[in-house]
Amino acid sequence: MNTLTLNIALPKELLKNADQLAKKEYRNRSELIREALRLYIQEAQEWKELFVYGKKQGKKLGIKSEADVDRIIADYRHGKR
């Protein structure tokens, strides 16, 4: 693996919790932080894709504002599908 070393500042309590979790999972600190960052990036990408999908669907339905969304939800709740 091609790696670079970096220095980051973390609050003491966060680092303590990370070290405890790493020990519990039989990992070292670097492995735990790499996995956490990988999962964070993956989740951010999934949210981005979800928002893009939502915008496309909203456009298909002619939704142009939050007021349109509120109206659609209210109509649905009152049986006006």
PyMOL Python script that loads the backbone (N, CA, C, O; Angstrom):
from pymol import cmd

cmd.read_pdbstr("""\
ATOM      1  N   MET A   1       0.855  -1.175   0.000  1.00  0.00           N
ATOM      2  CA  MET A   1       0.000   0.000   0.000  1.00  0.00           C
ATOM      3  C   MET A   1       0.900   1.236   0.000  1.00  0.00           C
ATOM      4  O   MET A   1       1.831   1.335   0.799  1.00  0.00           O
ATOM      5  N   ASN A   2       0.617   2.161  -0.888  1.00  0.00           N
ATOM      6  CA  ASN A   2       1.355   3.412  -0.958  1.00  0.00           C
ATOM      7  C   ASN A   2       0.764   4.358   0.088  1.00  0.00           C
ATOM      8  O   ASN A   2      -0.383   4.785  -0.050  1.00  0.00           O
ATOM      9  N   THR A   3       1.517   4.687   1.113  1.00  0.00           N
ATOM     10  CA  THR A   3       0.978   5.492   2.210  1.00  0.00           C
ATOM     11  C   THR A   3       1.797   6.742   2.442  1.00  0.00           C
ATOM     12  O   THR A   3       2.971   6.825   2.083  1.00  0.00           O
ATOM     13  N   LEU A   4       1.144   7.704   3.050  1.00  0.00           N
ATOM     14  CA  LEU A   4       1.791   8.925   3.517  1.00  0.00           C
ATOM     15  C   LEU A   4       1.494   9.058   4.999  1.00  0.00           C
ATOM     16  O   LEU A   4       0.433   8.646   5.467  1.00  0.00           O
ATOM     17  N   THR A   5       2.408   9.619   5.716  1.00  0.00           N
ATOM     18  CA  THR A   5       2.207   9.858   7.144  1.00  0.00           C
ATOM     19  C   THR A   5       1.769  11.300   7.326  1.00  0.00           C
ATOM     20  O   THR A   5       2.299  12.210   6.688  1.00  0.00           O
ATOM     21  N   LEU A   6       0.795  11.497   8.203  1.00  0.00           N
ATOM     22  CA  LEU A   6       0.340  12.856   8.482  1.00  0.00           C
ATOM     23  C   LEU A   6       0.132  13.039   9.975  1.00  0.00           C
ATOM     24  O   LEU A   6      -0.048  12.077  10.721  1.00  0.00           O
ATOM     25  N   ASN A   7       0.159  14.276  10.386  1.00  0.00           N
ATOM     26  CA  ASN A   7      -0.107  14.612  11.777  1.00  0.00           C
ATOM     27  C   ASN A   7      -1.462  15.298  11.847  1.00  0.00           C
ATOM     28  O   ASN A   7      -1.753  16.199  11.061  1.00  0.00           O
ATOM     29  N   ILE A   8      -2.282  14.868  12.787  1.00  0.00           N
ATOM     30  CA  ILE A   8      -3.569  15.514  13.004  1.00  0.00           C
ATOM     31  C   ILE A   8      -3.728  15.781  14.493  1.00  0.00           C
ATOM     32  O   ILE A   8      -3.151  15.086  15.329  1.00  0.00           O
ATOM     33  N   ALA A   9      -4.508  16.784  14.805  1.00  0.00           N
ATOM     34  CA  ALA A   9      -4.789  17.109  16.203  1.00  0.00           C
ATOM     35  C   ALA A   9      -6.181  16.583  16.555  1.00  0.00           C
ATOM     36  O   ALA A   9      -7.154  16.849  15.849  1.00  0.00           O
ATOM     37  N   LEU A  10      -6.260  15.840  17.646  1.00  0.00           N
ATOM     38  CA  LEU A  10      -7.533  15.302  18.119  1.00  0.00           C
ATOM     39  C   LEU A  10      -7.691  15.630  19.597  1.00  0.00           C
ATOM     40  O   LEU A  10      -6.712  15.679  20.342  1.00  0.00           O
ATOM     41  N   PRO A  11      -8.935  15.856  20.012  1.00  0.00           N
ATOM     42  CA  PRO A  11      -9.163  16.028  21.450  1.00  0.00           C
ATOM     43  C   PRO A  11      -8.737  14.757  22.197  1.00  0.00           C
ATOM     44  O   PRO A  11      -8.894  13.646  21.692  1.00  0.00           O
ATOM     45  N   LYS A  12      -8.206  14.937  23.386  1.00  0.00           N
ATOM     46  CA  LYS A  12      -7.695  13.797  24.168  1.00  0.00           C
ATOM     47  C   LYS A  12      -8.751  12.717  24.356  1.00  0.00           C
ATOM     48  O   LYS A  12      -8.456  11.529  24.229  1.00  0.00           O
ATOM     49  N   GLU A  13      -9.974  13.124  24.657  1.00  0.00           N
ATOM     50  CA  GLU A  13     -11.033  12.151  24.919  1.00  0.00           C
ATOM     51  C   GLU A  13     -11.366  11.344  23.666  1.00  0.00           C
ATOM     52  O   GLU A  13     -11.612  10.141  23.753  1.00  0.00           O
ATOM     53  N   LEU A  14     -11.377  11.989  22.514  1.00  0.00           N
ATOM     54  CA  LEU A  14     -11.647  11.283  21.263  1.00  0.00           C
ATOM     55  C   LEU A  14     -10.545  10.264  20.974  1.00  0.00           C
ATOM     56  O   LEU A  14     -10.827   9.132  20.579  1.00  0.00           O
ATOM     57  N   LEU A  15      -9.317  10.663  21.170  1.00  0.00           N
ATOM     58  CA  LEU A  15      -8.202   9.745  20.946  1.00  0.00           C
ATOM     59  C   LEU A  15      -8.241   8.575  21.930  1.00  0.00           C
ATOM     60  O   LEU A  15      -7.963   7.433  21.564  1.00  0.00           O
ATOM     61  N   LYS A  16      -8.584   8.871  23.160  1.00  0.00           N
ATOM     62  CA  LYS A  16      -8.707   7.815  24.178  1.00  0.00           C
ATOM     63  C   LYS A  16      -9.774   6.805  23.762  1.00  0.00           C
ATOM     64  O   LYS A  16      -9.562   5.596  23.853  1.00  0.00           O
ATOM     65  N   ASN A  17     -10.918   7.309  23.306  1.00  0.00           N
ATOM     66  CA  ASN A  17     -11.999   6.417  22.871  1.00  0.00           C
ATOM     67  C   ASN A  17     -11.593   5.610  21.646  1.00  0.00           C
ATOM     68  O   ASN A  17     -11.914   4.426  21.546  1.00  0.00           O
ATOM     69  N   ALA A  18     -10.889   6.245  20.717  1.00  0.00           N
ATOM     70  CA  ALA A  18     -10.430   5.545  19.518  1.00  0.00           C
ATOM     71  C   ALA A  18      -9.447   4.441  19.890  1.00  0.00           C
ATOM     72  O   ALA A  18      -9.528   3.330  19.365  1.00  0.00           O
ATOM     73  N   ASP A  19      -8.532   4.740  20.782  1.00  0.00           N
ATOM     74  CA  ASP A  19      -7.552   3.735  21.205  1.00  0.00           C
ATOM     75  C   ASP A  19      -8.227   2.565  21.913  1.00  0.00           C
ATOM     76  O   ASP A  19      -7.842   1.413  21.715  1.00  0.00           O
ATOM     77  N   GLN A  20      -9.216   2.851  22.725  1.00  0.00           N
ATOM     78  CA  GLN A  20      -9.945   1.779  23.412  1.00  0.00           C
ATOM     79  C   GLN A  20     -10.663   0.878  22.408  1.00  0.00           C
ATOM     80  O   GLN A  20     -10.641  -0.347  22.526  1.00  0.00           O
ATOM     81  N   LEU A  21     -11.299   1.506  21.422  1.00  0.00           N
ATOM     82  CA  LEU A  21     -12.006   0.729  20.413  1.00  0.00           C
ATOM     83  C   LEU A  21     -11.032  -0.082  19.569  1.00  0.00           C
ATOM     84  O   LEU A  21     -11.295  -1.245  19.265  1.00  0.00           O
ATOM     85  N   ALA A  22      -9.924   0.516  19.193  1.00  0.00           N
ATOM     86  CA  ALA A  22      -8.918  -0.199  18.402  1.00  0.00           C
ATOM     87  C   ALA A  22      -8.424  -1.432  19.164  1.00  0.00           C
ATOM     88  O   ALA A  22      -8.296  -2.517  18.597  1.00  0.00           O
ATOM     89  N   LYS A  23      -8.157  -1.249  20.428  1.00  0.00           N
ATOM     90  CA  LYS A  23      -7.683  -2.377  21.247  1.00  0.00           C
ATOM     91  C   LYS A  23      -8.753  -3.467  21.314  1.00  0.00           C
ATOM     92  O   LYS A  23      -8.445  -4.652  21.188  1.00  0.00           O
ATOM     93  N   LYS A  24     -10.003  -3.066  21.513  1.00  0.00           N
ATOM     94  CA  LYS A  24     -11.110  -4.020  21.609  1.00  0.00           C
ATOM     95  C   LYS A  24     -11.263  -4.801  20.309  1.00  0.00           C
ATOM     96  O   LYS A  24     -11.613  -5.981  20.330  1.00  0.00           O
ATOM     97  N   GLU A  25     -11.001  -4.148  19.176  1.00  0.00           N
ATOM     98  CA  GLU A  25     -11.149  -4.787  17.862  1.00  0.00           C
ATOM     99  C   GLU A  25      -9.838  -5.375  17.337  1.00  0.00           C
ATOM    100  O   GLU A  25      -9.759  -5.787  16.179  1.00  0.00           O
ATOM    101  N   TYR A  26      -8.820  -5.413  18.184  1.00  0.00           N
ATOM    102  CA  TYR A  26      -7.515  -5.967  17.812  1.00  0.00           C
ATOM    103  C   TYR A  26      -6.939  -5.274  16.572  1.00  0.00           C
ATOM    104  O   TYR A  26      -6.424  -5.925  15.663  1.00  0.00           O
ATOM    105  N   ARG A  27      -7.039  -3.952  16.556  1.00  0.00           N
ATOM    106  CA  ARG A  27      -6.478  -3.137  15.471  1.00  0.00           C
ATOM    107  C   ARG A  27      -5.502  -2.157  16.089  1.00  0.00           C
ATOM    108  O   ARG A  27      -5.450  -1.989  17.307  1.00  0.00           O
ATOM    109  N   ASN A  28      -4.735  -1.519  15.233  1.00  0.00           N
ATOM    110  CA  ASN A  28      -3.956  -0.410  15.749  1.00  0.00           C
ATOM    111  C   ASN A  28      -4.692   0.893  15.419  1.00  0.00           C
ATOM    112  O   ASN A  28      -5.679   0.892  14.683  1.00  0.00           O
ATOM    113  N   ARG A  29      -4.210   1.971  15.958  1.00  0.00           N
ATOM    114  CA  ARG A  29      -4.857   3.273  15.799  1.00  0.00           C
ATOM    115  C   ARG A  29      -4.994   3.649  14.318  1.00  0.00           C
ATOM    116  O   ARG A  29      -6.046   4.121  13.889  1.00  0.00           O
ATOM    117  N   SER A  30      -3.941   3.441  13.554  1.00  0.00           N
ATOM    118  CA  SER A  30      -3.972   3.801  12.132  1.00  0.00           C
ATOM    119  C   SER A  30      -5.036   3.017  11.376  1.00  0.00           C
ATOM    120  O   SER A  30      -5.768   3.582  10.564  1.00  0.00           O
ATOM    121  N   GLU A  31      -5.121   1.722  11.640  1.00  0.00           N
ATOM    122  CA  GLU A  31      -6.130   0.901  10.966  1.00  0.00           C
ATOM    123  C   GLU A  31      -7.536   1.394  11.283  1.00  0.00           C
ATOM    124  O   GLU A  31      -8.386   1.477  10.396  1.00  0.00           O
ATOM    125  N   LEU A  32      -7.776   1.719  12.540  1.00  0.00           N
ATOM    126  CA  LEU A  32      -9.098   2.199  12.953  1.00  0.00           C
ATOM    127  C   LEU A  32      -9.437   3.521  12.266  1.00  0.00           C
ATOM    128  O   LEU A  32     -10.550   3.694  11.770  1.00  0.00           O
ATOM    129  N   ILE A  33      -8.499   4.440  12.234  1.00  0.00           N
ATOM    130  CA  ILE A  33      -8.747   5.748  11.634  1.00  0.00           C
ATOM    131  C   ILE A  33      -8.904   5.623  10.117  1.00  0.00           C
ATOM    132  O   ILE A  33      -9.741   6.312   9.534  1.00  0.00           O
ATOM    133  N   ARG A  34      -8.124   4.765   9.469  1.00  0.00           N
ATOM    134  CA  ARG A  34      -8.288   4.545   8.027  1.00  0.00           C
ATOM    135  C   ARG A  34      -9.682   4.021   7.716  1.00  0.00           C
ATOM    136  O   ARG A  34     -10.342   4.497   6.792  1.00  0.00           O
ATOM    137  N   GLU A  35     -10.128   3.037   8.494  1.00  0.00           N
ATOM    138  CA  GLU A  35     -11.454   2.459   8.275  1.00  0.00           C
ATOM    139  C   GLU A  35     -12.552   3.491   8.532  1.00  0.00           C
ATOM    140  O   GLU A  35     -13.523   3.559   7.778  1.00  0.00           O
ATOM    141  N   ALA A  36     -12.411   4.281   9.572  1.00  0.00           N
ATOM    142  CA  ALA A  36     -13.405   5.312   9.871  1.00  0.00           C
ATOM    143  C   ALA A  36     -13.488   6.329   8.739  1.00  0.00           C
ATOM    144  O   ALA A  36     -14.582   6.734   8.347  1.00  0.00           O
ATOM    145  N   LEU A  37     -12.347   6.742   8.216  1.00  0.00           N
ATOM    146  CA  LEU A  37     -12.323   7.707   7.126  1.00  0.00           C
ATOM    147  C   LEU A  37     -12.904   7.108   5.851  1.00  0.00           C
ATOM    148  O   LEU A  37     -13.659   7.769   5.139  1.00  0.00           O
ATOM    149  N   ARG A  38     -12.554   5.858   5.563  1.00  0.00           N
ATOM    150  CA  ARG A  38     -13.094   5.177   4.386  1.00  0.00           C
ATOM    151  C   ARG A  38     -14.623   5.104   4.459  1.00  0.00           C
ATOM    152  O   ARG A  38     -15.307   5.384   3.475  1.00  0.00           O
ATOM    153  N   LEU A  39     -15.151   4.728   5.618  1.00  0.00           N
ATOM    154  CA  LEU A  39     -16.600   4.632   5.788  1.00  0.00           C
ATOM    155  C   LEU A  39     -17.274   5.999   5.704  1.00  0.00           C
ATOM    156  O   LEU A  39     -18.370   6.121   5.156  1.00  0.00           O
ATOM    157  N   TYR A  40     -16.621   7.025   6.246  1.00  0.00           N
ATOM    158  CA  TYR A  40     -17.168   8.380   6.174  1.00  0.00           C
ATOM    159  C   TYR A  40     -17.273   8.831   4.718  1.00  0.00           C
ATOM    160  O   TYR A  40     -18.297   9.375   4.305  1.00  0.00           O
ATOM    161  N   ILE A  41     -16.220   8.605   3.948  1.00  0.00           N
ATOM    162  CA  ILE A  41     -16.217   8.997   2.537  1.00  0.00           C
ATOM    163  C   ILE A  41     -17.276   8.216   1.763  1.00  0.00           C
ATOM    164  O   ILE A  41     -17.976   8.785   0.925  1.00  0.00           O
ATOM    165  N   GLN A  42     -17.394   6.929   2.035  1.00  0.00           N
ATOM    166  CA  GLN A  42     -18.398   6.102   1.373  1.00  0.00           C
ATOM    167  C   GLN A  42     -19.804   6.610   1.695  1.00  0.00           C
ATOM    168  O   GLN A  42     -20.642   6.722   0.801  1.00  0.00           O
ATOM    169  N   GLU A  43     -20.060   6.913   2.945  1.00  0.00           N
ATOM    170  CA  GLU A  43     -21.383   7.401   3.346  1.00  0.00           C
ATOM    171  C   GLU A  43     -21.682   8.757   2.721  1.00  0.00           C
ATOM    172  O   GLU A  43     -22.811   9.003   2.294  1.00  0.00           O
ATOM    173  N   ALA A  44     -20.697   9.632   2.661  1.00  0.00           N
ATOM    174  CA  ALA A  44     -20.894  10.938   2.040  1.00  0.00           C
ATOM    175  C   ALA A  44     -21.241  10.772   0.563  1.00  0.00           C
ATOM    176  O   ALA A  44     -22.104  11.484   0.050  1.00  0.00           O
ATOM    177  N   GLN A  45     -20.583   9.846  -0.125  1.00  0.00           N
ATOM    178  CA  GLN A  45     -20.872   9.589  -1.534  1.00  0.00           C
ATOM    179  C   GLN A  45     -22.288   9.034  -1.703  1.00  0.00           C
ATOM    180  O   GLN A  45     -23.001   9.419  -2.629  1.00  0.00           O
ATOM    181  N   GLU A  46     -22.691   8.135  -0.815  1.00  0.00           N
ATOM    182  CA  GLU A  46     -24.046   7.579  -0.892  1.00  0.00           C
ATOM    183  C   GLU A  46     -25.102   8.658  -0.689  1.00  0.00           C
ATOM    184  O   GLU A  46     -26.117   8.669  -1.385  1.00  0.00           O
ATOM    185  N   TRP A  47     -24.872   9.564   0.259  1.00  0.00           N
ATOM    186  CA  TRP A  47     -25.809  10.674   0.470  1.00  0.00           C
ATOM    187  C   TRP A  47     -25.857  11.572  -0.747  1.00  0.00           C
ATOM    188  O   TRP A  47     -26.933  12.026  -1.137  1.00  0.00           O
ATOM    189  N   LYS A  48     -24.704  11.840  -1.358  1.00  0.00           N
ATOM    190  CA  LYS A  48     -24.656  12.675  -2.559  1.00  0.00           C
ATOM    191  C   LYS A  48     -25.491  12.038  -3.662  1.00  0.00           C
ATOM    192  O   LYS A  48     -26.286  12.716  -4.314  1.00  0.00           O
ATOM    193  N   GLU A  49     -25.314  10.732  -3.873  1.00  0.00           N
ATOM    194  CA  GLU A  49     -26.080  10.022  -4.897  1.00  0.00           C
ATOM    195  C   GLU A  49     -27.574  10.051  -4.595  1.00  0.00           C
ATOM    196  O   GLU A  49     -28.390  10.174  -5.508  1.00  0.00           O
ATOM    197  N   LEU A  50     -27.932   9.938  -3.326  1.00  0.00           N
ATOM    198  CA  LEU A  50     -29.340   9.980  -2.932  1.00  0.00           C
ATOM    199  C   LEU A  50     -29.944  11.353  -3.224  1.00  0.00           C
ATOM    200  O   LEU A  50     -31.066  11.435  -3.723  1.00  0.00           O
ATOM    201  N   PHE A  51     -29.225  12.419  -2.926  1.00  0.00           N
ATOM    202  CA  PHE A  51     -29.725  13.764  -3.200  1.00  0.00           C
ATOM    203  C   PHE A  51     -29.856  14.008  -4.706  1.00  0.00           C
ATOM    204  O   PHE A  51     -30.814  14.640  -5.150  1.00  0.00           O
ATOM    205  N   VAL A  52     -28.904  13.512  -5.487  1.00  0.00           N
ATOM    206  CA  VAL A  52     -28.994  13.650  -6.946  1.00  0.00           C
ATOM    207  C   VAL A  52     -30.236  12.926  -7.450  1.00  0.00           C
ATOM    208  O   VAL A  52     -30.982  13.460  -8.271  1.00  0.00           O
ATOM    209  N   TYR A  53     -30.458  11.710  -6.958  1.00  0.00           N
ATOM    210  CA  TYR A  53     -31.648  10.938  -7.338  1.00  0.00           C
ATOM    211  C   TYR A  53     -32.917  11.691  -6.940  1.00  0.00           C
ATOM    212  O   TYR A  53     -33.854  11.794  -7.732  1.00  0.00           O
ATOM    213  N   GLY A  54     -32.945  12.212  -5.725  1.00  0.00           N
ATOM    214  CA  GLY A  54     -34.118  12.951  -5.246  1.00  0.00           C
ATOM    215  C   GLY A  54     -34.416  14.176  -6.102  1.00  0.00           C
ATOM    216  O   GLY A  54     -35.575  14.468  -6.395  1.00  0.00           O
ATOM    217  N   LYS A  55     -33.373  14.884  -6.500  1.00  0.00           N
ATOM    218  CA  LYS A  55     -33.568  16.061  -7.359  1.00  0.00           C
ATOM    219  C   LYS A  55     -34.151  15.665  -8.711  1.00  0.00           C
ATOM    220  O   LYS A  55     -35.032  16.344  -9.239  1.00  0.00           O
ATOM    221  N   LYS A  56     -33.651  14.552  -9.272  1.00  0.00           N
ATOM    222  CA  LYS A  56     -34.179  14.079 -10.553  1.00  0.00           C
ATOM    223  C   LYS A  56     -35.652  13.704 -10.427  1.00  0.00           C
ATOM    224  O   LYS A  56     -36.466  14.046 -11.284  1.00  0.00           O
ATOM    225  N   GLN A  57     -35.984  12.994  -9.345  1.00  0.00           N
ATOM    226  CA  GLN A  57     -37.371  12.589  -9.148  1.00  0.00           C
ATOM    227  C   GLN A  57     -38.263  13.808  -8.921  1.00  0.00           C
ATOM    228  O   GLN A  57     -39.382  13.865  -9.431  1.00  0.00           O
ATOM    229  N   GLY A  58     -37.771  14.772  -8.161  1.00  0.00           N
ATOM    230  CA  GLY A  58     -38.525  15.992  -7.923  1.00  0.00           C
ATOM    231  C   GLY A  58     -38.787  16.734  -9.214  1.00  0.00           C
ATOM    232  O   GLY A  58     -39.877  17.265  -9.424  1.00  0.00           O
ATOM    233  N   LYS A  59     -37.797  16.772 -10.070  1.00  0.00           N
ATOM    234  CA  LYS A  59     -37.955  17.450 -11.364  1.00  0.00           C
ATOM    235  C   LYS A  59     -39.004  16.737 -12.203  1.00  0.00           C
ATOM    236  O   LYS A  59     -39.838  17.385 -12.836  1.00  0.00           O
ATOM    237  N   LYS A  60     -38.970  15.394 -12.214  1.00  0.00           N
ATOM    238  CA  LYS A  60     -39.960  14.612 -12.962  1.00  0.00           C
ATOM    239  C   LYS A  60     -41.377  14.909 -12.482  1.00  0.00           C
ATOM    240  O   LYS A  60     -42.318  14.947 -13.275  1.00  0.00           O
ATOM    241  N   LEU A  61     -41.520  15.119 -11.168  1.00  0.00           N
ATOM    242  CA  LEU A  61     -42.837  15.368 -10.578  1.00  0.00           C
ATOM    243  C   LEU A  61     -43.227  16.840 -10.599  1.00  0.00           C
ATOM    244  O   LEU A  61     -44.318  17.205 -10.159  1.00  0.00           O
ATOM    245  N   GLY A  62     -42.350  17.671 -11.102  1.00  0.00           N
ATOM    246  CA  GLY A  62     -42.650  19.099 -11.174  1.00  0.00           C
ATOM    247  C   GLY A  62     -42.539  19.822  -9.845  1.00  0.00           C
ATOM    248  O   GLY A  62     -43.120  20.893  -9.669  1.00  0.00           O
ATOM    249  N   ILE A  63     -41.802  19.251  -8.912  1.00  0.00           N
ATOM    250  CA  ILE A  63     -41.613  19.865  -7.605  1.00  0.00           C
ATOM    251  C   ILE A  63     -40.560  20.961  -7.730  1.00  0.00           C
ATOM    252  O   ILE A  63     -39.432  20.711  -8.155  1.00  0.00           O
ATOM    253  N   LYS A  64     -40.947  22.177  -7.353  1.00  0.00           N
ATOM    254  CA  LYS A  64     -40.041  23.308  -7.500  1.00  0.00           C
ATOM    255  C   LYS A  64     -39.691  23.982  -6.175  1.00  0.00           C
ATOM    256  O   LYS A  64     -38.808  24.839  -6.127  1.00  0.00           O
ATOM    257  N   SER A  65     -40.379  23.598  -5.107  1.00  0.00           N
ATOM    258  CA  SER A  65     -40.118  24.250  -3.824  1.00  0.00           C
ATOM    259  C   SER A  65     -40.503  23.321  -2.684  1.00  0.00           C
ATOM    260  O   SER A  65     -41.133  22.283  -2.886  1.00  0.00           O
ATOM    261  N   GLU A  66     -40.109  23.720  -1.484  1.00  0.00           N
ATOM    262  CA  GLU A  66     -40.514  22.957  -0.301  1.00  0.00           C
ATOM    263  C   GLU A  66     -42.018  23.040  -0.098  1.00  0.00           C
ATOM    264  O   GLU A  66     -42.630  22.117   0.441  1.00  0.00           O
ATOM    265  N   ALA A  67     -42.606  24.136  -0.526  1.00  0.00           N
ATOM    266  CA  ALA A  67     -44.063  24.278  -0.428  1.00  0.00           C
ATOM    267  C   ALA A  67     -44.751  23.200  -1.270  1.00  0.00           C
ATOM    268  O   ALA A  67     -45.779  22.659  -0.862  1.00  0.00           O
ATOM    269  N   ASP A  68     -44.195  22.887  -2.435  1.00  0.00           N
ATOM    270  CA  ASP A  68     -44.752  21.816  -3.262  1.00  0.00           C
ATOM    271  C   ASP A  68     -44.675  20.481  -2.526  1.00  0.00           C
ATOM    272  O   ASP A  68     -45.625  19.698  -2.550  1.00  0.00           O
ATOM    273  N   VAL A  69     -43.564  20.228  -1.886  1.00  0.00           N
ATOM    274  CA  VAL A  69     -43.395  18.986  -1.122  1.00  0.00           C
ATOM    275  C   VAL A  69     -44.412  18.934   0.012  1.00  0.00           C
ATOM    276  O   VAL A  69     -45.065  17.911   0.216  1.00  0.00           O
ATOM    277  N   ASP A  70     -44.550  20.035   0.753  1.00  0.00           N
ATOM    278  CA  ASP A  70     -45.526  20.089   1.850  1.00  0.00           C
ATOM    279  C   ASP A  70     -46.938  19.814   1.339  1.00  0.00           C
ATOM    280  O   ASP A  70     -47.699  19.086   1.977  1.00  0.00           O
ATOM    281  N   ARG A  71     -47.290  20.394   0.192  1.00  0.00           N
ATOM    282  CA  ARG A  71     -48.624  20.199  -0.385  1.00  0.00           C
ATOM    283  C   ARG A  71     -48.836  18.739  -0.778  1.00  0.00           C
ATOM    284  O   ARG A  71     -49.895  18.173  -0.506  1.00  0.00           O
ATOM    285  N   ILE A  72     -47.839  18.126  -1.413  1.00  0.00           N
ATOM    286  CA  ILE A  72     -47.949  16.723  -1.823  1.00  0.00           C
ATOM    287  C   ILE A  72     -48.120  15.819  -0.608  1.00  0.00           C
ATOM    288  O   ILE A  72     -48.937  14.899  -0.627  1.00  0.00           O
ATOM    289  N   ILE A  73     -47.364  16.075   0.433  1.00  0.00           N
ATOM    290  CA  ILE A  73     -47.474  15.266   1.661  1.00  0.00           C
ATOM    291  C   ILE A  73     -48.844  15.448   2.298  1.00  0.00           C
ATOM    292  O   ILE A  73     -49.470  14.472   2.709  1.00  0.00           O
ATOM    293  N   ALA A  74     -49.312  16.683   2.383  1.00  0.00           N
ATOM    294  CA  ALA A  74     -50.629  16.950   2.982  1.00  0.00           C
ATOM    295  C   ALA A  74     -51.722  16.268   2.167  1.00  0.00           C
ATOM    296  O   ALA A  74     -52.622  15.650   2.735  1.00  0.00           O
ATOM    297  N   ASP A  75     -51.653  16.372   0.850  1.00  0.00           N
ATOM    298  CA  ASP A  75     -52.653  15.711  -0.004  1.00  0.00           C
ATOM    299  C   ASP A  75     -52.652  14.209   0.206  1.00  0.00           C
ATOM    300  O   ASP A  75     -53.707  13.582   0.294  1.00  0.00           O
ATOM    301  N   TYR A  76     -51.451  13.633   0.286  1.00  0.00           N
ATOM    302  CA  TYR A  76     -51.341  12.184   0.487  1.00  0.00           C
ATOM    303  C   TYR A  76     -51.945  11.775   1.831  1.00  0.00           C
ATOM    304  O   TYR A  76     -52.667  10.783   1.925  1.00  0.00           O
ATOM    305  N   ARG A  77     -51.642  12.544   2.851  1.00  0.00           N
ATOM    306  CA  ARG A  77     -52.149  12.225   4.195  1.00  0.00           C
ATOM    307  C   ARG A  77     -53.666  12.347   4.279  1.00  0.00           C
ATOM    308  O   ARG A  77     -54.300  11.697   5.110  1.00  0.00           O
ATOM    309  N   HIS A  78     -54.242  13.171   3.428  1.00  0.00           N
ATOM    310  CA  HIS A  78     -55.688  13.349   3.444  1.00  0.00           C
ATOM    311  C   HIS A  78     -56.376  12.563   2.343  1.00  0.00           C
ATOM    312  O   HIS A  78     -57.525  12.841   1.999  1.00  0.00           O
ATOM    313  N   GLY A  79     -55.671  11.576   1.788  1.00  0.00           N
ATOM    314  CA  GLY A  79     -56.275  10.661   0.822  1.00  0.00           C
ATOM    315  C   GLY A  79     -56.434  11.220  -0.567  1.00  0.00           C
ATOM    316  O   GLY A  79     -57.168  10.646  -1.372  1.00  0.00           O
ATOM    317  N   LYS A  80     -55.775  12.322  -0.885  1.00  0.00           N
ATOM    318  CA  LYS A  80     -55.894  12.922  -2.222  1.00  0.00           C
ATOM    319  C   LYS A  80     -54.696  12.523  -3.063  1.00  0.00           C
ATOM    320  O   LYS A  80     -53.843  13.352  -3.380  1.00  0.00           O
ATOM    321  N   ARG A  81     -54.639  11.289  -3.411  1.00  0.00           N
ATOM    322  CA  ARG A  81     -53.477  10.772  -4.149  1.00  0.00           C
ATOM    323  C   ARG A  81     -53.559  11.119  -5.574  1.00  0.00           C
ATOM    324  O   ARG A  81     -52.668  10.766  -6.347  1.00  0.00           O
TER     325      ARG A  81
END
""", "prot")
cmd.dss("prot")
cmd.show_as("cartoon", "prot")
cmd.util.cbc("prot")
cmd.orient("prot")
